[in-house]
Amino acid sequence: MKLNIVLLLGYCGLIFLLSHQPSLPAPMLFLHQDKLIHATAYAVMAFLAWRVFLNTNQPRFMVALISIIFCSLYGVLDELHQSFIDGRDADVWDWLADTLGATIMVYLLHRFKYRIPAK
């Protein structure tokens, strides 16, 4: 459980550090690739959040809902944070991509009944 929390908080910290940069060097391969990057990043966050909240003895539906809400709220805060960084701005479409990525991951975890393996 503690390792899962450390991994989630570390990942949130990594997103914060990346968001704190004026720009990130990424080659532009296709239109709106940044939305795919956002969705993927927050899908990973949702996986880590799922592992944390799965240990709270909540029903699986609540674990799913809490995981999505956590990621979506972090996405809002991340966009707000970016609005204070020179060269960055807050974008509602980025937040929607964050929330969509988290929702897709949680749906897949819930659908395929992912559980943390017993030790």
C-alpha positions in Angstrom: 0.0 0.0 0.0 2.7 2.5 1.0 4.7 1.8 -2.2 1.5 2.5 -4.3 1.1 5.8 -2.5 4.7 6.7 -3.1 4.5 5.8 -6.8 1.3 7.9 -7.2 2.7 10.9 -5.4 6.0 10.6 -7.3 4.2 10.5 -10.6 2.1 13.5 -9.6 5.3 15.3 -8.8 6.8 14.4 -12.1 3.8 15.9 -13.9 4.1 19.0 -11.8 7.8 19.4 -12.7 7.1 18.9 -16.4 4.3 21.4 -16.2 6.6 23.9 -14.6 8.8 24.0 -17.7 8.2 26.9 -20.2 8.1 24.4 -23.0 8.8 20.7 -23.6 10.8 19.6 -26.6 8.7 17.2 -28.5 8.7 16.8 -32.3 5.3 17.6 -33.8 4.3 14.4 -35.6 0.6 15.0 -36.1 -2.1 17.5 -35.2 -3.3 17.4 -31.6 -0.6 15.0 -30.5 -0.4 16.9 -27.2 -3.9 15.7 -26.4 -2.8 12.1 -26.9 0.2 12.7 -24.6 -2.1 14.2 -22.0 -4.5 11.3 -22.2 -1.7 8.8 -21.9 -0.1 10.5 -19.0 -3.3 10.6 -17.1 -4.1 7.0 -18.0 -0.9 6.1 -16.2 -1.9 8.3 -13.2 -5.3 6.6 -13.2 -3.6 3.1 -13.0 -1.5 4.3 -10.1 -4.6 5.9 -8.4 -6.6 2.7 -8.9 -3.9 0.7 -7.1 -4.0 3.1 -4.1 -7.8 3.3 -3.8 -8.3 -0.4 -4.4 -6.8 -0.9 -0.9 -9.4 1.2 0.8 -12.0 -1.6 0.9 -14.5 0.5 -1.2 -16.7 -1.2 -3.7 -15.1 -1.4 -7.1 -17.4 1.2 -8.6 -16.4 3.7 -5.9 -12.7 2.9 -6.5 -13.3 3.7 -10.2 -15.2 6.9 -9.5 -12.6 8.1 -6.9 -9.7 7.3 -9.2 -11.3 9.3 -12.1 -12.2 12.3 -9.8 -8.7 12.3 -8.3 -7.1 12.4 -11.8 -9.5 15.0 -13.1 -9.0 17.3 -10.2 -5.2 17.0 -10.5 -5.6 17.9 -14.2 -7.5 21.0 -13.2 -4.9 22.0 -10.7 -2.1 21.2 -13.3 -3.8 23.5 -15.8 -4.2 26.2 -13.2 -0.5 25.8 -12.3 0.5 26.2 -16.0 -1.4 29.4 -16.3 1.3 31.0 -14.0 4.3 29.7 -16.0 5.8 31.9 -18.8 5.3 30.2 -22.1 2.4 28.0 -20.9 -1.3 28.5 -20.6 -4.3 26.7 -19.1 -6.3 24.8 -21.7 -9.7 23.2 -21.0 -9.1 20.8 -23.9 -5.9 19.5 -22.2 -8.0 18.9 -19.0 -10.6 17.1 -21.0 -7.9 14.9 -22.5 -6.5 14.2 -19.0 -10.0 13.2 -17.8 -10.7 11.1 -20.8 -7.4 9.2 -20.5 -8.1 8.5 -16.9 -11.6 7.4 -17.6 -10.6 5.0 -20.3 -7.9 3.4 -18.1 -10.3 3.1 -15.2 -13.0 1.6 -17.5 -10.5 -1.0 -18.7 -9.4 -1.8 -15.1 -12.9 -2.1 -13.9 -14.1 -4.1 -17.0 -11.3 -6.6 -16.7 -11.6 -6.8 -12.9 -8.0 -5.8 -12.2 -6.9 -6.6 -8.7 -3.6 -6.2 -6.9 -2.1 -9.7 -6.7 -2.1 -11.3 -3.3 1.3 -11.4 -1.6 
